[in-house]
Amino acid sequence: MKPFQSERAQRAQGLSLIELMIAIALGMVIVGVLLALFLNVTRTNNEMAKMNRQIENGRFAIQLLQNDLVHAGFWGDFIPQFEDRGVAVPGDVPTAIPDPCKDPATWNAVDRNNLIGIPAQANAGSCAVVTSQAAKTDVLVVRHAEPTVGSAACGAGEVCFQASQCGLEVTDTPPKKYVLGTTGHTLHKKDCEGTGSPAVMPITAGSTALMRKFISNIYYVRDDFTLMRSEFANGAHQAAQPLIDGIQGFKVEYGIDNVGKNGAAVSYTGAVNRGDGVPDTYVSCAPCTFDQLTNVVTVRIHVLARSAEATPGYTDTKTYALGNTPMGPFDDGFKRHVFTTTVRLVNPAGRRETP
């Protein structure tokens, strides 16, 4: 029995001090590996979240600007004469870049003509709503009539647009083709009676044309990397509101249609040559002239999005090209990406298209 008791005694001895120390050391190594793995996964997830937010901000900014620009120059049933090939000598060619913040109560016929004829511009005029603008960034003004129609879409105190479908409104002196303002929206639908030229057709009583709210939006980037927008409401541009953060750069190039399909320069007198709706050159406004903005058919947008937080150990040594404007290198720990798109101004470009 002694050998058996000796074997049991040996089994009851447990771990030695050396074995215990080895086990603790192995456990610490495993815990360290797991902790490092956890930290790496957390760091990777954080970077992915920052990158996804950066990409989302950039794409959202591009999409928002694009959705507004595609409506630029939309005026319901009204077609400016200088974009109408049937008018040999138009009388409504813009003569100056409009001031988007001029009081509508002081608008005259020339102001309205310029506002309608130049639906996209870089000059914010006297607008005090553009504050703390970031360096090396642009301002973009977009104008059009609200696609939604009816009195409900253009409430009291709003500047509304109404186009006549009866040629000239012979009941007005002087005859009108449209009304842009807070009052005087008595133009008629195209249910005129009689024969002959639309300019002398009698008008059916009670056939009031639909009204559309006048839309004017001013976009710019504030120096805290926020895309801002000032909307036109109640007869004035309102204080700019933040839309998207993480936007550091914003540049705009304008596609100018200055050559027609026959190769001749665009002209509004003599031979009818209104271009062909295709941009022949791109310009950055420093500043653009009113005759260039009159012939804008596309707008190219460049947006530089920046991550919300710095990445430890990362240094941004890149130079970012926003059109012909370089930005950087910034030599900091923030990641950036340039988003670019070209938007066709469907209404001005479409009216210039040739078969």
C-alpha positions as CSV (number, residue, x, y, z in Angstrom):
1,M,0.0,0.0,0.0
2,K,2.9,2.4,0.5
3,P,3.6,2.8,-3.2
4,F,0.0,3.7,-3.8
5,Q,-0.1,6.3,-1.0
6,S,3.1,7.8,-2.3
7,E,1.6,8.2,-5.8
8,R,-1.5,9.9,-4.4
9,A,0.7,12.2,-2.3
10,Q,2.6,13.2,-5.4
11,R,-0.6,14.0,-7.3
12,A,-1.8,16.3,-4.5
13,Q,1.2,18.6,-4.7
14,G,-0.5,21.0,-7.5
15,L,1.5,23.6,-9.5
16,S,4.9,24.6,-8.6
17,L,5.9,28.3,-8.4
18,I,7.6,28.2,-11.7
19,E,4.6,26.7,-13.4
20,L,2.3,29.3,-11.9
21,M,4.5,32.1,-13.1
22,I,4.6,30.6,-16.6
23,A,0.8,30.4,-16.6
24,I,0.4,34.0,-15.5
25,A,2.9,35.2,-18.1
26,L,1.0,33.3,-20.8
27,G,-2.2,34.7,-19.6
28,M,-0.8,38.2,-19.7
29,V,0.4,37.7,-23.2
30,I,-3.0,36.5,-24.3
31,V,-4.7,39.5,-22.6
32,G,-2.2,41.8,-24.3
33,V,-2.9,40.3,-27.7
34,L,-6.7,40.6,-27.2
35,L,-6.4,44.2,-26.0
36,A,-4.2,45.1,-29.0
37,L,-6.7,43.4,-31.3
38,F,-9.6,45.3,-29.6
39,L,-7.8,48.6,-29.9
40,N,-7.0,48.0,-33.5
41,V,-10.6,47.0,-34.3
42,T,-11.9,50.1,-32.5
43,R,-9.4,52.4,-34.3
44,T,-10.3,50.9,-37.6
45,N,-14.0,51.3,-36.9
46,N,-13.5,54.9,-35.9
47,E,-11.6,55.6,-39.1
48,M,-14.2,53.9,-41.2
49,A,-16.9,56.0,-39.4
50,K,-15.0,59.2,-40.0
51,M,-14.4,58.3,-43.7
52,N,-18.0,57.3,-44.2
53,R,-19.2,60.6,-42.7
54,Q,-16.7,62.5,-44.9
55,I,-17.9,60.8,-48.0
56,E,-21.6,61.2,-47.0
57,N,-21.1,65.0,-46.4
58,G,-19.3,65.4,-49.8
59,R,-21.9,63.5,-51.7
60,F,-24.8,65.2,-49.9
61,A,-23.4,68.6,-50.7
62,I,-23.0,67.8,-54.4
63,Q,-26.5,66.3,-54.6
64,L,-28.1,69.2,-52.8
65,L,-26.5,71.8,-55.1
66,Q,-27.2,69.6,-58.2
67,N,-30.9,69.3,-57.3
68,D,-31.2,73.1,-57.1
69,L,-29.2,73.9,-60.2
70,V,-31.2,71.6,-62.5
71,H,-34.2,73.9,-61.9
72,A,-32.2,77.1,-62.6
73,G,-33.9,79.3,-65.3
74,F,-37.2,77.5,-65.0
75,W,-40.0,80.1,-65.4
76,G,-43.0,78.1,-66.1
77,D,-44.5,78.9,-69.5
78,F,-42.3,81.9,-70.1
79,I,-39.4,81.8,-72.5
80,P,-37.0,84.8,-72.5
81,Q,-36.8,86.4,-76.0
82,F,-33.0,86.1,-76.1
83,E,-33.4,82.3,-75.9
84,D,-36.3,82.2,-78.4
85,R,-35.0,81.5,-81.9
86,G,-38.3,83.0,-83.3
87,V,-37.3,86.5,-82.1
88,A,-34.7,88.0,-84.4
89,V,-34.0,91.0,-82.2
90,P,-34.8,90.3,-78.6
91,G,-35.5,93.1,-76.2
92,D,-34.7,91.3,-72.9
93,V,-31.0,90.5,-73.2
94,P,-29.5,91.0,-69.6
95,T,-27.6,94.2,-69.2
96,A,-26.0,93.7,-65.7
97,I,-25.4,91.1,-63.1
98,P,-28.4,91.4,-60.7
99,D,-28.2,92.1,-57.0
100,P,-29.9,89.2,-55.3
101,C,-30.5,91.1,-52.1
102,K,-32.0,94.3,-53.6
103,D,-35.4,95.1,-52.1
104,P,-38.1,93.8,-54.4
105,A,-40.1,97.0,-53.7
106,T,-37.4,98.8,-55.7
107,W,-37.2,96.4,-58.6
108,N,-37.8,98.0,-62.0
109,A,-38.3,96.3,-65.4
110,V,-34.5,96.1,-65.9
111,D,-34.0,94.4,-62.5
112,R,-36.6,91.8,-63.2
113,N,-35.2,91.2,-66.7
114,N,-31.7,90.6,-65.3
115,L,-33.0,88.3,-62.5
116,I,-34.8,86.1,-65.0
117,G,-32.1,86.2,-67.7
118,I,-29.2,85.3,-65.3
119,P,-30.4,82.3,-63.2
120,A,-27.0,81.3,-61.9
121,Q,-24.3,83.7,-60.7
122,A,-21.3,84.0,-58.4
123,N,-21.8,87.6,-57.3
124,A,-23.8,88.0,-54.1
125,G,-24.1,91.7,-54.5
126,S,-25.1,93.6,-51.4
127,C,-26.1,90.4,-49.5
128,A,-25.3,90.8,-45.8
129,V,-26.3,87.2,-45.3
130,V,-22.9,86.0,-46.5
131,T,-20.9,86.2,-43.4
132,S,-17.5,84.7,-42.3
133,Q,-17.0,83.2,-45.8
134,A,-14.1,80.7,-45.9
135,A,-11.0,81.8,-47.8
136,K,-10.6,80.6,-51.5
137,T,-14.2,79.6,-51.7
138,D,-17.0,80.8,-54.0
139,V,-20.6,82.0,-53.6
140,L,-23.3,80.5,-55.8
141,V,-26.7,82.1,-56.4
142,V,-29.4,80.0,-58.0
143,R,-32.8,81.4,-59.2
144,H,-35.9,79.8,-60.7
145,A,-39.7,79.6,-60.2
146,E,-41.0,76.9,-57.8
147,P,-42.2,73.9,-59.8
148,T,-45.3,73.6,-57.5
149,V,-48.0,75.9,-58.7
150,G,-51.1,77.6,-57.2
151,S,-51.8,80.2,-54.6
152,A,-51.0,77.7,-51.8
153,A,-47.5,77.5,-53.2
154,C,-47.1,81.3,-53.1
155,G,-48.6,82.8,-49.9
156,A,-49.2,86.3,-48.9
157,G,-46.1,88.5,-48.8
158,E,-44.1,86.2,-51.0
159,V,-42.6,87.3,-54.3
160,C,-44.4,85.3,-57.0
161,F,-43.9,84.6,-60.7
162,Q,-46.8,84.4,-63.1
163,A,-46.5,84.0,-66.9
164,S,-49.1,84.9,-69.5
165,Q,-50.0,82.2,-71.9
166,C,-51.8,84.7,-74.2
167,G,-48.8,86.2,-75.7
168,L,-48.9,89.8,-74.5
169,E,-51.5,90.8,-71.9
170,V,-53.3,93.4,-74.0
171,T,-55.4,94.5,-71.0
172,D,-52.2,95.9,-69.3
173,T,-50.4,99.1,-70.2
174,P,-47.7,98.4,-71.2
175,P,-48.6,94.8,-72.3
176,K,-47.0,92.2,-70.1
177,K,-45.6,88.7,-70.6
178,Y,-45.0,88.0,-66.9
179,V,-45.3,89.4,-63.4
180,L,-42.6,89.1,-60.8
181,G,-43.5,90.6,-57.5
182,T,-45.9,90.5,-54.6
183,T,-48.9,92.0,-56.4
184,G,-50.4,92.3,-59.9
185,H,-50.8,88.6,-60.6
186,T,-53.8,88.9,-63.0
187,L,-52.3,87.3,-66.2
188,H,-54.3,84.7,-68.1
189,K,-54.1,81.1,-69.2
190,K,-53.9,80.1,-72.9
191,D,-57.7,80.0,-73.4
192,C,-57.8,83.3,-75.3
193,E,-60.6,83.8,-77.8
194,G,-60.5,85.2,-81.3
195,T,-58.2,84.9,-84.2
196,G,-55.0,86.5,-85.3
197,S,-51.8,87.3,-83.5
198,P,-51.7,86.3,-79.8
199,A,-50.8,89.9,-79.0
200,V,-54.3,91.1,-80.0
201,M,-56.4,88.1,-78.9
202,P,-59.3,88.9,-76.6
203,I,-58.9,87.3,-73.2
204,T,-61.5,85.1,-71.5
205,A,-62.5,86.5,-68.1
206,G,-61.6,84.4,-65.1
207,S,-58.8,82.4,-66.7
208,T,-56.1,83.4,-64.3
209,A,-52.7,81.8,-64.9
210,L,-51.1,79.8,-62.2
211,M,-48.6,81.5,-59.8
212,R,-45.2,80.1,-58.7
213,K,-43.1,81.1,-55.8
214,F,-39.9,82.9,-56.7
215,I,-36.9,80.9,-55.5
216,S,-33.5,82.4,-54.9
217,N,-30.9,80.5,-52.9
218,I,-27.4,81.7,-51.9
219,Y,-24.8,79.0,-51.1
220,Y,-21.4,79.6,-49.6
221,V,-19.0,77.9,-47.1
222,R,-18.5,79.4,-43.7
223,D,-15.0,79.5,-42.2
224,D,-15.9,76.8,-39.7
225,F,-16.2,74.3,-42.6
226,T,-20.0,74.5,-42.9
227,L,-22.0,74.7,-46.2
228,M,-24.5,77.5,-45.7
229,R,-27.7,78.5,-47.6
230,S,-29.7,81.7,-47.5
231,E,-33.3,81.3,-48.9
232,F,-35.5,84.0,-50.3
233,A,-38.7,84.4,-48.3
234,N,-41.1,87.2,-47.3
235,G,-39.5,89.5,-49.8
236,A,-35.9,89.2,-48.7
237,H,-33.0,86.8,-48.3
238,Q,-33.1,85.3,-44.8
239,A,-30.2,84.7,-42.5
240,A,-28.1,81.8,-43.8
241,Q,-28.7,78.4,-42.2
242,P,-26.1,75.6,-41.8
243,L,-26.7,72.6,-44.1
244,I,-23.7,70.3,-44.1
245,D,-20.6,70.4,-41.9
246,G,-17.1,69.2,-42.9
247,I,-17.0,71.2,-46.1
248,Q,-13.7,73.1,-46.4
249,G,-13.6,74.0,-50.1
250,F,-16.2,75.1,-52.7
251,K,-15.4,76.3,-56.2
252,V,-17.7,76.8,-59.2
253,E,-16.9,76.9,-62.9
254,Y,-19.5,78.1,-65.4
255,G,-19.9,76.5,-68.9
256,I,-20.4,79.2,-71.4
257,D,-22.2,78.6,-74.7
258,N,-20.6,81.3,-76.9
259,V,-20.4,79.5,-80.2
260,G,-23.4,78.3,-82.2
261,K,-23.8,75.1,-84.2
262,N,-22.7,76.8,-87.3
263,G,-19.5,77.9,-85.7
264,A,-20.4,81.5,-85.4
265,A,-20.3,83.5,-82.2
266,V,-23.5,83.9,-80.3
267,S,-25.4,87.0,-81.3
268,Y,-28.7,88.5,-80.4
269,T,-29.1,90.9,-83.3
270,G,-29.3,90.3,-87.0
271,A,-29.0,86.6,-87.9
272,V,-30.6,84.4,-85.2
273,N,-27.8,82.6,-83.4
274,R,-28.6,81.6,-79.9
275,G,-25.8,79.0,-79.5
276,D,-26.4,75.3,-79.4
277,G,-26.8,74.5,-75.7
278,V,-23.3,73.0,-75.4
279,P,-20.6,74.7,-73.3
280,D,-17.7,75.9,-75.4
281,T,-15.5,77.1,-72.5
282,Y,-15.4,77.0,-68.7
283,V,-14.6,80.1,-66.6
284,S,-14.2,80.7,-62.9
285,C,-15.8,84.0,-61.9
286,A,-13.2,86.4,-60.7
287,P,-15.6,87.9,-61.5
288,C,-17.6,86.8,-64.5
289,T,-19.2,89.4,-66.8
290,F,-22.9,89.6,-67.3
291,D,-22.6,88.6,-70.9
292,Q,-20.8,85.4,-69.8
293,L,-23.5,84.6,-67.2
294,T,-26.2,85.2,-69.8
295,N,-24.8,82.3,-71.8
296,V,-24.3,79.8,-69.0
297,V,-25.6,76.3,-69.9
298,T,-23.7,74.1,-67.4
299,V,-22.2,74.6,-63.9
300,R,-19.2,72.5,-62.7
301,I,-19.1,72.2,-58.9
302,H,-16.0,71.3,-56.8
303,V,-16.4,70.4,-53.1
304,L,-13.6,69.6,-50.7
305,A,-14.8,67.5,-47.8
306,R,-12.8,67.2,-44.6
307,S,-13.0,64.6,-41.9
308,A,-14.5,65.8,-38.6
309,E,-11.6,64.6,-36.5
310,A,-7.9,64.2,-37.0
311,T,-6.3,60.8,-37.5
312,P,-3.3,60.2,-35.2
313,G,-0.1,59.8,-37.1
314,Y,-1.6,61.0,-40.5
315,T,-0.2,64.1,-42.2
316,D,-2.0,65.6,-45.2
317,T,0.7,66.6,-47.7
318,K,-1.6,66.5,-50.8
319,T,-2.5,69.5,-53.0
320,Y,-6.2,69.4,-54.0
321,A,-7.3,70.8,-57.4
322,L,-10.7,72.4,-57.3
323,G,-10.9,73.4,-60.9
324,N,-8.0,75.7,-61.5
325,T,-7.8,76.6,-57.8
326,P,-5.3,74.5,-55.8
327,M,-5.8,74.1,-52.0
328,G,-3.3,72.7,-49.6
329,P,-1.1,71.1,-48.6
330,F,-2.5,71.5,-45.1
331,D,0.1,69.5,-43.2
332,D,-2.3,68.4,-40.5
333,G,-3.9,65.1,-39.4
334,F,-7.3,65.6,-41.3
335,K,-8.2,63.4,-44.3
336,R,-9.9,65.1,-47.3
337,H,-11.5,64.2,-50.5
338,V,-12.6,66.3,-53.6
339,F,-16.0,65.7,-55.1
340,T,-16.8,67.1,-58.6
341,T,-19.8,67.1,-60.8
342,T,-21.1,69.0,-63.9
343,V,-24.7,70.0,-63.9
344,R,-26.5,70.9,-67.1
345,L,-28.9,73.8,-66.7
346,V,-31.8,72.0,-68.3
347,N,-33.9,75.0,-69.1
348,P,-31.4,77.5,-70.6
349,A,-29.5,74.7,-72.4
350,G,-32.6,73.0,-73.7
351,R,-34.0,76.2,-75.2
352,R,-30.7,76.7,-77.1
353,E,-30.6,73.2,-78.5
354,T,-30.5,72.9,-82.3
355,P,-31.7,69.9,-84.3
